[in-house]
Amino acid sequence: MRKRKIEVGDSVQVLDDTMIGTVKEVDGSTITIISSDGFELEYDTTELLLDEGQGTIKVSNFEAAQVKSQKDKPQKKPPLKVRAKDRNIPKMEVDLHIHHLVPSTRGMSNFDMLNVQLETAKRQLEFAIRKRIQKVVFIHGVGEGVLKEELFYLFRKYPNITHYDADYQKYGLGATEIYIYQNP
């Protein structure tokens, strides 16, 4: 059985797409069609099939089986529950190691470095309160404990904050987590 050549006025289907159109122009191997939506599109002759079904799109049995199997599968809804592990992840971390805060500590005394760290902590704490972030972890390191004690003193100035050691597995001993009560 010989395939008939596509001519102007023929109804054609586009391979690899669910589009039907009418041939407007044939120029060698390039065929211009007008789609059922009224768009003018160009295709190669190898991308088109002569539509003998007068406007019905032919679907293979394999494609029909795929669509049917997709419809038969129950759609799973994502779980709404938040896992306890995710619930306890802090929303914000503030690393107070001095090398993260300033480009160089050259010429800075210990007092100057401590003040930079405390100012950063205070600024980030007030940001968290303004943005209603409930959990913040301040990473201060172990050291001699001076920064940690100064942070505790800072946290005690705010009545709606409680502080405790952060997750040991993640931060070790050098971090403190705070919880900000939103409706005191």
N, C-alpha and C positions, 0 to 999 in steps of 0.2 A: 504494500500500500504506500503510495507516494504522498509526501506532504505537499499541500498546496501552498504557494507563495503568498505572503501577506501583502495585501493591496490596500490602497486608500479606500476608507469606508468600512473596512473589516473591524469586527469587534475582537479585541485581543485581551489576554490575561498576562500579567507580569509574573514571571517566575520568582520565587523567593519573596513574594509579597501578595497581599490580598487586594489587588487593584485590577480593575477592569477599565478599559478605555477604547476609544475609537481612533483608528489610524487616520491622521491628518495628512502626513507626508511621508514618502519613502525616498530616501536619498542614499543609495548604495546599501551599506549594512546598517545605517542609522535610520531609525524609524521614529517619527514624532507622533505622539498620541495625545489625545485630549481625555483626561481622566474623567470618571463619573462625577468628580467634584468640580470639574471645569478647568483644571490646571493643565498646561501644556508641558509635556515631559518628553525627553529624548531617551531612547533605549537602543541597544544593539539588537540585531535580529535574534541572537542567541538567547536573549533575556525575555523573549515574548513567545506566547503560545496563541495560536489561532483559537478563538473562543467559538466553539460550535454549539455550546449550550445556551446561547442567547442570554447572557448576563448572569449565569450561575458560575460560581467559583468552584473549581474542582479541587477536592481535598483527597489526599491519599488515605487509605485505610490506616496506615501507620500514624498519620497526623490526627485522625479522628480518635484513634485509640489513646493517644497521648492526652488529648483534650478531655476525653471521658475519664481517664484515670486521675487527672488533676481535679476534676469536679467531684469524684467519688471520695477523695481524701478529705477527712475532716480538717478544717482549718484550726490550727493551734493558736491560741491567744497567748501572748507573752505573760509570764507570771507577774502579778502585781506586788507580790511580797518582796520586801527588801531583806536580803540576807543579813543576819546579825553581824557578820564580818564586815559588810559594806556599811552598815549603820554606824559602826564605831570608828570608821575612818575619819580622821580630822579633815575639816573643810579647808584649813589654811595652815601653812607652815611658815615660820619666820626663823631663818638661820641668822643667829647673832654672832657667828664667828667673825672676828674683826677683818680678816682678809676678804670676806664677802661684802663688807660694807664700805671699805675705803681702798683706793688703788695702792696706797703705800702707808705703812705705819712709821715711816722714817720721821724722826723728830717728835713723835707723839709719846707722851708719858703714859703710864698705866692709867692714871686718872682720866686723861683725855680719851683714851680708848674706851674706858668704862662709860664715860658720858655719851660717846657716840652710840655705843650699844644700847644704853638705856633710852636715849632719845628715839632710836629706831624702834625699840620695843613699845614705847609709849605711843608713837605715831601709828604703828601697826595695830595696836590694841584699840585705839580710838577709831581707826578705820573699820575694824571688825565690828565694833559696837554700832557705828553709823550704818554699815551695810547689813546688819543683823545676822552676822556669821556667828554661830553658836560655839563652835569648837576651834581653838587655835593652839598650835604646838609651837612653843618657843624653844629652839635648839640652842643651848648655851654652852654645851661642852661640860666636861668634868672639872678640870683645873683645880683651883683652890676653893671654889665655891663662893667667891665674892659676888660675881654676876648673878648667880642663882639667888643669893640672899637679897640682893638689891631688887631683883624681879619680884620676889615674894613681897617685899615692902611696897613695890609699885602696885601689885595686885590687891593688896589689902586696902588700898585707897578707894577701890571701887566696890560698893556694897553688893552689886549683882554678879560678882565673879567668884567662882571657886577654882582652886588650882590643885593639881595633883601630878604625880610622876607620869610621864607619857609611857606608851607601850615599850616595855623593856626589849622585846624581841626586835623591834624596828629601830629604836633610838638608843638603846643602852641606858646608862645612868645620866646622860648629858642632855636631857630634854624635860620640859615641864609642859603639861597640857592644861589649858584653862577651859572652863565652861562658862559661857555668858548667858545668864537667865534673861530672856527677852521681856517677860512681863513680871517685873519685881513687885 
